[in-house]
């Protein structure tokens, strides 16, 4: 069974005890992110004049916006990764093909060289 971790975190001036499987450092990081969002929203004109429910909803909407933008970015990066993997595969195939052609050309060159070197010997053997 997984052990639970507990962490006391400060969110918007209130202390909360969080429980989860994540390490305390992670839970503190999450709380820090929430505090950052709240702080940014409080800088918006008229935000603090709104009722608490409105403020909470606006913070939640901003966090959801961040989530969906991050998700979209992750999908773009995954697509880019797939394209790069495809290109890498293609380049590896091209490299192997080129290496095979080079090896064939080197063998043919070596055979021609050997034939050229043997030709004078064979001509000398044929002379009476």
Phi and psi in degrees as a GROMACS rama.xvg file:
@    title "Ramachandran Plot"
@    xaxis  label "Phi"
@    yaxis  label "Psi"
@TYPE xy
-72.7653  141.664  UNK-2
-85.4306  149.842  UNK-3
-95.6063  144.208  UNK-4
-111.505  146.433  UNK-5
-121.1  143.893  UNK-6
-147.995  134.548  UNK-7
-90.3384  126.461  UNK-8
-126.93  153.982  UNK-9
-106.85  118.225  UNK-10
-126.457  117.285  UNK-11
50.6062  44.411  UNK-12
82.6449  -1.67487  UNK-13
-111.064  141.593  UNK-14
-93.6383  130.127  UNK-15
-125.521  143.5  UNK-16
-100.548  116.159  UNK-17
-100.237  146.075  UNK-18
-127.37  134.419  UNK-19
-174.761  175.819  UNK-20
-81.5774  -16.0324  UNK-21
-74.4185  158.671  UNK-22
-69.4668  158.469  UNK-23
-58.5256  -39.1314  UNK-24
-59.2296  -38.7478  UNK-25
-66.5809  -44.7063  UNK-26
-62.2305  -37.1182  UNK-27
-66.7627  -37.6587  UNK-28
-63.4711  -41.7657  UNK-29
-62.0047  -45.6464  UNK-30
-62.4433  -39.1802  UNK-31
-63.0105  -41.1432  UNK-32
-61.5051  -44.6541  UNK-33
-61.9576  -43.6018  UNK-34
-62.321  -37.5079  UNK-35
-63.9833  -43.2452  UNK-36
-62.7072  -44.9882  UNK-37
-61.6499  -43.5972  UNK-38
-61.0868  -43.502  UNK-39
-63.5279  -39.9888  UNK-40
-67.6627  -37.5784  UNK-41
-64.3444  -21.915  UNK-42
-78.7112  -14.2059  UNK-43
-73.0588  137.533  UNK-44
-58.1392  126.435  UNK-45
82.2852  -5.41419  UNK-46
-61.7005  -46.069  UNK-47
-71.4641  -13.8187  UNK-48
-82.1217  -13.6312  UNK-49
-78.8322  161.405  UNK-50
-72.2326  164.597  UNK-51
-59.406  -41.8275  UNK-52
-60.5437  -43.088  UNK-53
-61.5894  -46.4409  UNK-54
-59.6144  -46.8184  UNK-55
-62.0678  -43.2885  UNK-56
-62.6853  -41.1417  UNK-57
-65.4761  -40.2616  UNK-58
-63.4879  -44.4685  UNK-59
-61.5621  -41.9399  UNK-60
-62.9027  -41.2379  UNK-61
-65.193  -38.8753  UNK-62
-67.8267  -39.865  UNK-63
-63.5511  -40.1849  UNK-64
-59.5826  -46.5461  UNK-65
-58.9206  -43.2248  UNK-66
-60.4709  -49.9999  UNK-67
-67.2989  -36.1728  UNK-68
-66.2219  -39.2127  UNK-69
-65.7079  -40.5998  UNK-70
-63.2295  -43.5174  UNK-71
-63.1555  -42.4663  UNK-72
-63.3243  -41.3626  UNK-73
-62.1587  -41.0399  UNK-74
-64.4201  -40.7083  UNK-75
-62.9059  -42.595  UNK-76
-67.0972  -36.4532  UNK-77
-64.8849  -42.319  UNK-78
-64.2639  -42.9149  UNK-79
-61.9729  -40.9996  UNK-80
-62.6794  -43.8788  UNK-81
-60.932  -42.4632  UNK-82
-64.4286  -40.7682  UNK-83
-67.7015  -37.1939  UNK-84
-63.9119  -40.8008  UNK-85
-63.0495  -45.3825  UNK-86
-63.8104  -41.1784  UNK-87
-61.6486  -44.43  UNK-88
-59.84  -45.0024  UNK-89
-62.1803  -43.2609  UNK-90
-66.5807  -37.9916  UNK-91
-63.8856  -42.4431  UNK-92
-61.4646  -44.7765  UNK-93
-62.1503  -40.3735  UNK-94
-63.2291  -45.4852  UNK-95
-62.1596  -44.0349  UNK-96
-61.0168  -44.1993  UNK-97
-65.4074  -39.6763  UNK-98
-63.5439  -39.8463  UNK-99
-64.8326  -41.3208  UNK-100
-64.0512  -41.0897  UNK-101
-63.2053  -46.1739  UNK-102
-61.13  -40.8469  UNK-103
-63.8182  -44.8796  UNK-104
-63.971  -38.3953  UNK-105
-66.6048  -39.7153  UNK-106
-63.1303  -44.9673  UNK-107
-63.2166  -40.3974  UNK-108
-63.6575  -41.7441  UNK-109
-65.1635  -40.0772  UNK-110
-64.1525  -43.8523  UNK-111
-63.247  -39.3189  UNK-112
-63.4056  -45.0879  UNK-113
-62.8911  -41.9259  UNK-114
-63.9189  -39.8427  UNK-115
-65.7286  -40.1237  UNK-116
-70.3225  -34.8623  UNK-117
-78.5228  -24.7562  UNK-118
-57.8098  -48.5124  UNK-119
-64.3338  -34.699  UNK-120
-65.2152  -44.2381  UNK-121
-68.2425  -37.7665  UNK-122
-64.9605  -38.6079  UNK-123
-68.3527  -35.3557  UNK-124
-68.1514  -32.2204  UNK-125
-76.3503  -22.7421  UNK-126
-74.382  138.974  UNK-127
